[in-house]
Amino acid sequence: MKDFAGLVHLFVASFLFYFASFMVIPAITDVTMEAVCPGRDECSVAIYLSGFQNAVMGLGALLVTPIVGNLSDRYGRKALLTLPVTMAIFPLFVLACSRTETYFYVYYAANIVAGMFCSGSTHCLCLAYVADHVGPRRRAAAFGLLSGVSAAGFVAGTLTARFLSTSSTFQVATAVAVAAALYLRAFLPDSGGGVSCGDEACDPLLQDSPCSSSASSSDEELSPKLPPHKGGLPSLSDMTTLLTGSLALSGAATITFFYSLGEHGLQTALMYYLKAQFGYSKDEFANLLLIAGTAGMLSQLTVMPILAPILGEEILLTIGLLGGCTHVFLYGIAWSYWVPYFGASFVILSAFVHPAIRTNVSKNVGSNEQGIAQGCISGISSFASILGPLIFTPLTAWFLSESQPFNFKGFSILCAGFCSLIAFIISLRMRGAQSSGCKKNTVQHEQA
């Protein structure tokens, strides 16, 4: 932790932000159902509203996040972080006032607008901030700690929601969101446009292996993938050039797309599936999310910082994808109310996925491209969040309705699991290709 002392204020601001954001998740399904379909356990309208909201937020994030990331490379992380953290306050404030049908639809519109700026930008900018302050050798552990802090906010928010009434939940969440914005502005030092890697920037250990993705060079030795911009915003061709600049970046982009598609498919279906299949309500949702969040927090705060220097992010990615597949498939075939709780424990493995991908991306771009690179990956995840609701919302509504083609309420979740399985297969093929290239480079290195 001594190596990451400069990130303490970022960790505190991130914890408060995610604490406020995740606190309302266990309650929002019941609030939506009560506003749209009062007194019912199944409601296709609520499912479609949630799916439409996620799709529009994903579309906005797809367009906004790479631009915000690129602007942070030039104007600093703090200024750009302030925008999504502040905008997240308004939807929470609406439901803190009331949860009637009128207030719900005001919240619905405000949440869509805020989600365009918050869903991808906040995490993207936090990752770029970490990359500014931590060198390549310790970056996987630092990204894992950032994700662990986010998971800690998830756990704290979910646990708090478990013991609060619905009205109090939104009021407390609003207060914490305001505190996050104020803390960010008051205490977070600015950074951007450069990197401060400490003593490892020229660490000879990083140059010993000719085939390690993290050993090829330090940030300052990497050639930029993009030409310098003269005041303009990045174009689509610029982003494509960046992501296709190396096998590692293109592989990370592809894995991110399929894994995120499975994740968003699961998020679209899970709450409504559990409510229809097992009668879950706010407290059961909170218990399930608490198990998943605790597993992710422990994994990223304790397990990943230990394993990352030993195994490397490529192996951690493969392990995480395997755990993610198991996690989703267990939800889809759940035969009793306790099976989803058991499936949630596999988050301890799937929590490796995103930090491992982000580390790989960060190590393959220059110091002045951290924001746009992380923004492009967030944009791909956002594109998956558009397709996820479009694909899985009607599928979920169909299999939870009385006109289902066959009795399998978890069919849409099973399909989401196959998306995660595709990402796992791609990661295996990528590792095979990198191993072949590694052997070839090793021979050439020895001959030289």
HELIX and SHEET records of a PDB file:
HELIX    1   1 LYS A    2  LEU A    7  5                                   6    
HELIX    2   2 VAL A    8  MET A   23  1                                  16    
HELIX    3   3 ILE A   25  VAL A   36  1                                  12    
HELIX    4   4 SER A   44  TYR A   75  1                                  32    
HELIX    5   5 ARG A   77  MET A   87  1                                  11    
HELIX    6   6 ILE A   89  CYS A   97  1                                   9    
HELIX    7   7 GLU A  101  CYS A  118  1                                  18    
HELIX    8   8 SER A  121  HIS A  133  1                                  13    
HELIX    9   9 PRO A  136  ARG A  138  5                                   3    
HELIX   10  10 ARG A  139  ARG A  162  1                                  24    
HELIX   11  11 THR A  166  PHE A  187  1                                  22    
HELIX   12  12 GLY A  198  GLU A  200  5                                   3    
HELIX   13  13 PRO A  204  GLN A  207  5                                   4    
HELIX   14  14 ASP A  219  GLU A  221  5                                   3    
HELIX   15  15 LEU A  236  LEU A  243  1                                   8    
HELIX   16  16 LEU A  247  PHE A  278  1                                  32    
HELIX   17  17 LYS A  282  LEU A  298  1                                  17    
HELIX   18  18 SER A  299  VAL A  303  3                                   5    
HELIX   19  19 MET A  304  LEU A  311  1                                   8    
HELIX   20  20 GLU A  313  GLY A  332  1                                  20    
HELIX   21  21 VAL A  339  ALA A  344  1                                   6    
HELIX   22  22 VAL A  347  SER A  350  1                                   4    
HELIX   23  23 VAL A  353  SER A  362  1                                  10    
HELIX   24  24 SER A  367  GLU A  369  5                                   3    
HELIX   25  25 GLN A  370  PHE A  399  1                                  30    
HELIX   26  26 PHE A  411  GLN A  447  1                                  37    
END                                                                             
